[in-house]
Amino acid sequence: MELEPRTAAPAHATGAVEFVPLSALALDATFRLREEGDVSALAASIGRLGQLVPVELRPLPGAGTDGPRFQVVAGFRRIAALRMLMRGRVLARLHATLDDDDAWGLALGQALLTEPLDRDGLRLLRERLEQTGVAPWAEELLDDALVRAPVEPELRERFFEFLTAGPAADAAGPAPDDDGGLEPEPAPHLHEAVAAPAAAPEGGEAAAGAGAEAGAEEVTPEELVADVASRLYQVNADLAVAFESWRDLPADGRRAVLEQVRWMTELLPHLERREDEP
């Protein structure tokens, strides 16, 4: 049996809790952050115990005297369960004055704290908020939630395999120069990418080499920075796996990871200084 999430009244609550006819709710999904999914277990719980937790509503912007009068901010699954039970009303907290930012805060609070989304759900939510441009302050909250989100078993296994691979774990990480000239050793595939154009084709291979060069694609600065950001994001996800069971990891692997993290820590002030340069 699925129980309702217990929530406290938000600090900015501006109305009382009362029953509202379901017919007065607009079919609006602006603040719905996840699919309703199967609500049969929740409906069984409400049918047995009654609705214990109110949904969050605010006046529907631009509503007329006839038709729906309220917009749902949080509680979409409870409303779906009540409709499955053929109920005619819902217990709701009515927020007489609730602007968009506070409404998003209320909806996100449930998605991040009361009924946390999984990693995929959090990523989709972040993309959605970025596209719509609403609640820009929520980006940091979502990033923190992604760090704390449970790690998928396959990701954990992949990280353990990486640390126990042997040669990779024994490799010493680069140390930053004392004079601030930080220059990490490029990855092997980058060595190949840089060296390939410098190799001059000889004899009959010239035409084939020219054709290969013509078909090669240049990497733009935008593509480069997007790729670096994507790989760093994956590294941070791997580090979140390591943090959960750090003492269980091989000692050599821990030392290798710490060496790389220290190097990135030393690099950060230099990047920030470059960011501030005119």
N, C-alpha and C positions, 0 to 999 in steps of 0.2 A: 504494500500500500504506500502510495506516495503522499507524504505530508506537505502541507503548505509551508513555504519559507516564513520564518518569524522575523518580522521587521519592526524597527522602532519608528515612531513618528518623526519625520525629518524636521530639522531645526527650522526650516522655512515653511512648515505647514501653515496654511492660512485658512483652513476650513475644518468643519466638523465631520465626523464619520456618520454616514446615513445610508439608507437603502435607496438605490437609483434604478429605475426601470431599464432593462437591457435595451429596450427600443430607443432610449434616449442617447445611446452611445453611437458615435459616428464610426463607420467602417474605415478607419484611418490607421495606417501602419507607420506613421512618421517615427514614433519612438519604439517600435518593435525591433529589438536587437537580435532576436533569434527566431527560428521557426518554432511554431507551437508544438509540432510533433504529435506523438500519441499522448493524449491527456486522459485516457481511460482510467489509469490508476489514480490520478489526481481527482477525477470525477467520483470514483468510488470512495475516496477519502472524504470529499466534501459531502457526498451523499450520506455517509455514516456519521461524521462528526459535525457537519455544517461548515459554512465558510468562516474560518477563524481569523483570517487576515484580510483587511480591505485592499482593494485596488486603488490606484492613484489616478484621479481625473482632474481635468481643468476645463473651463468653458471652451467650447469649440470656437476658434477665431472665425469671425464673420457669420456665425450661426444666426438664423432667423428665428422668428417666433414659432414656426412649425418645423417639424422634423428633428433630427438629432441635435442635442444641445451640448454634449460633452465629448472631449477628446481624451483617449486613453493614454496615459503616460507610462504606467507600469501595471503589470498584472494581466497580460494578454492570455496566458495559459489558464489562469483561473476563470476568466470570462469564457474561454472556449469550453472549459469543463462544465460551467454552469449552463451553457447553451446545450451541451450534450445531455444534461440532466433535465432539459426542458424547463428550466427555472425562468421566472419572469423578471427577477431583480437581482442586483449585485450589491454587496456591502462595499462602500467606496468612501475614500477620503476626498472631499471636494476642495480643491485649491482655488479660491476665488481670484487670487492674483498670483500667477506663476508665469514668469517670463521664460523665454526659450532656454537660456543658460541654466536656470534652476531646474527646468523640466528635464534637460539632458543630464544634469547632475543626478536627479532622482532615478532616471532610467539606467544610467551607467552604474550607480551604486548597487542596483540589483544585479546587473550583469557581471560586476567585478567582485562583489562582496557576498551578497546573499545567495545567489545562485550562479557561482562563477562559470564563465565560459571556458572551454578548452582552448588550446593554443590556436587551432585552426579558426575557431570562432572569434578569438581576439584579433587575429590578423585580418580577417574579413571585416570586422568592425572598424579597425583602424583605417583600412582602405576606404570604407564607406564614409567615415567622417572626413578623411582627407579630400575625397571627391566633392562632398557637399559643402565643405568649408565651415561647418557648424562646430561649435564647441572646440576651438583650437586648443584650449587649456587642457583638454582631455588626453592629448597625445602622450604626455609624460605619465599619466595614470595608466594608460594602456601599455606603455613600455615596461613599467614596473610590474604590472600584472603578468606580462609575458615572461618576465624573469622568474616570477614566483609560480607560474603555472606548472602543473605536473608534467614531467618529461615523458615522452612516448617511450615504451620499452625498446623499440628498434633503435632509437637514437642513443639510448643508454648503452645498448650492446655494441653499437658502432664505435662509440667513444672508448669502451673498454678494449675492443679489438685494436684500436689505434695505439693505446698506451702499452699494450702487451706485445706489440709487433716486434720488439727487440731493437733492431738498428735504428729505427726512427726514434725510439725512446732514449737511446744512448747518445743521440746527436746533441752536441752542446749548442745552445742558442747564442746568437751574436751579442756582443757587449757594446754598448754605445761608447763613442769616443769621448774623452774627457773634454775636448774643446767644443763639444756641441755638434760636431759634424756627423750626425747620425746617418749611416748609409748601410741598411741591411743587405745581406746577400740575397740577390734575386733567386726566385724559385727556379728549378731546372727547366721547366717549360718556358719560362721567360728568357733564359739563356738561349734556348733554341730559337725562339721567336726573333731575338735580336741578332743572333749570329747568321741566320738563314739569308737575309738580304745581302750580307757582306760577302758571301761566298760567290765568287765569279764563276759562271759556267764555262766549260772549255769544249772546244771542238764541236761535235755534232749535238752536244747537250745544250748549246746556246739557245736554239729555237725553243726547245722544251722548257728551258729555264725562263725565257722571256714570257712564254705562255702562262707559266705558273705564277710569275710575278703579276701579270696582267689580271689573273683571276683572284689574287689575294685581296683581302678587304682590310682597309686601314681602320684602326681603332680610334674613334674620336675621343676627345677629353670627357665628353658626357658619358660615353659608354664605359670608359676606363673607371671613372669615379663611381658609376653605378655598380660595376662589377666588384670594385674594392669594398663598397658599402655592403653589398650582398654577402661577400665572403666573411667580412667582419661580423655581420649579423649571425652567420652560421657558427663562427668561432665562439661568440658569446653564448649561443645556445649550447654548444658543447661544454663550455666552462660551467654553465648552470648544472649540467649533468655531473661534472666532476665535483662541484661543491657539495652536492647531496651526500656523497660517500667518499670524501677526499681521503680519509685515513685507510680506506680499503684498497686504494690504488697502489700499484707498484712504486717503490721509492724512486727508481730511476725515472719513471714516467712523471712523477710529481716534480722532480727537480727540473726536468726538461720544460714542463709547462710553466713553472715558476720563473725560469730564466726568460722565456718568451714574454710573459706578462710583465716582468720587471723592465724589459727592453721597451715595451709599448708604453709603460708608465713614464720612462725617461723621454720617450718621443713626444708625449702629449704637450708639454710646455713649448716645445719648438713648433709644433703645428699651430698651437694657439697664437704664438707670436707671429707666425706667418699670416694667420687670419686677420690680425690687427694691423698688419702693414698696409699702407696706402696703395 
